[in-house]
């Protein structure tokens, strides 16, 4: 099941530069998809930058939430498939 999680830590953005300042590339994390596992359990989560969420209209937010649920479902399923191929479950000792 996909769910929204708040981004952790800094947004990795930097304040705007003054005119004439040296041009630098700025990275801002707007969306994050995190796939993790615990044993054979795979969990896919996503997060959106708080300012971006605030700027979206309710209908836009719902569209993003629906699409990201699909994305995390696809990514999580694929991760699980690759994991199963790379590390097959050991036979049970029954």
NUSESE-358192 format. One record per residue (C-alpha): residue number from 1; x, y, z. Coordinates in Angstrom, 3 decimals, padded with zeros to 6 digits. Last residue first. Layout:
BEGIN
NODE num       xx       yy       zz
NODE NUM        X        Y        Z
...
REM end
This chain:
BEGIN
NODE num       xx       yy       zz
NODE  94  009.261 -028.262  008.221
NODE  93  012.527 -026.541  007.430
NODE  92  011.353 -024.013  004.865
NODE  91  013.291 -023.759  001.630
NODE  90  015.269 -020.536  001.319
NODE  89  013.385 -017.671 -000.349
NODE  88  014.982 -016.661 -003.645
NODE  87  017.420 -013.771 -003.382
NODE  86  018.117 -012.276 -006.815
NODE  85  014.887 -013.435 -008.466
NODE  84  012.707 -012.571 -005.450
NODE  83  014.420 -009.189 -005.127
NODE  82  013.790 -008.406 -008.794
NODE  81  010.099 -009.219 -008.376
NODE  80  009.810 -007.206 -005.137
NODE  79  011.489 -004.205 -006.731
NODE  78  009.068 -004.457 -009.657
NODE  77  006.078 -004.568 -007.328
NODE  76  007.350 -001.631 -005.288
NODE  75  008.077  000.455 -008.382
NODE  74  004.660 -000.240 -009.910
NODE  73  002.768  000.363 -006.654
NODE  72  004.858  003.429 -005.858
NODE  71  004.029  004.874 -009.266
NODE  70  000.313  004.039 -009.013
NODE  69  000.046  005.683 -005.575
NODE  68  002.000  008.607 -007.025
NODE  67 -000.592  009.009 -009.761
NODE  66 -003.523  009.002 -007.314
NODE  65 -001.804  011.434 -004.930
NODE  64 -000.866  013.765 -007.797
NODE  63 -004.432  013.745 -009.123
NODE  62 -005.818  014.359 -005.616
NODE  61 -003.421  017.280 -005.145
NODE  60 -004.534  018.753 -008.470
NODE  59 -008.197  018.522 -007.401
NODE  58 -007.403  020.157 -004.045
NODE  57 -005.454  022.975 -005.749
NODE  56 -001.695  022.653 -005.469
NODE  55  000.473  025.343 -003.883
NODE  54  000.416  023.741 -000.416
NODE  53  001.609  020.407 -001.812
NODE  52  004.445  022.151 -003.627
NODE  51  005.413  023.983 -000.454
NODE  50  005.448  020.749  001.565
NODE  49  007.766  018.946 -000.912
NODE  48  006.127  015.644 -001.811
NODE  47  006.672  012.215 -000.314
NODE  46  006.350  008.651 -001.503
NODE  45  006.381  005.219  000.054
NODE  44  007.035  001.695 -001.196
NODE  43  007.302 -001.182  001.294
NODE  42  008.663 -004.636  000.453
NODE  41  008.336 -007.519  002.951
NODE  40  010.682 -010.444  002.178
NODE  39  013.083 -009.596  004.987
NODE  38  012.452 -005.938  005.723
NODE  37  012.449 -004.005  002.518
NODE  36  012.549 -000.437  001.401
NODE  35  011.310  001.526 -001.590
NODE  34  011.434  005.287 -001.288
NODE  33  009.894  007.600 -003.858
NODE  32  010.643  011.278 -003.423
NODE  31  009.063  014.315 -005.038
NODE  30  010.085  017.961 -005.022
NODE  29  013.743  017.685 -004.037
NODE  28  015.374  020.979 -004.908
NODE  27  018.755  021.075 -006.586
NODE  26  020.341  024.394 -007.419
NODE  25  022.980  024.770 -010.120
NODE  24  025.223  027.734 -009.682
NODE  23  025.633  031.052 -011.563
NODE  22  028.102  033.401 -009.840
NODE  21  026.312  036.412 -008.467
NODE  20  025.450  039.282 -010.789
NODE  19  021.921  039.599 -009.459
NODE  18  021.662  038.123 -005.968
NODE  17  021.142  034.383 -005.624
NODE  16  017.884  032.780 -004.572
NODE  15  018.068  030.816 -001.310
NODE  14  019.189  027.188 -001.458
NODE  13  017.176  024.046 -001.800
NODE  12  018.061  020.683 -000.300
NODE  11  014.565  020.477  001.249
NODE  10  016.223  019.992  004.627
NODE   9  015.334  017.118  006.871
NODE   8  012.777  014.427  006.124
NODE   7  010.027  014.732  003.574
NODE   6  006.563  013.999  004.970
NODE   5  005.149  010.601  004.098
NODE   4  002.329  009.817  001.701
NODE   3  001.208  006.250  001.448
NODE   2  001.433  003.374 -000.952
NODE   1  000.000  000.000  000.000
REM end
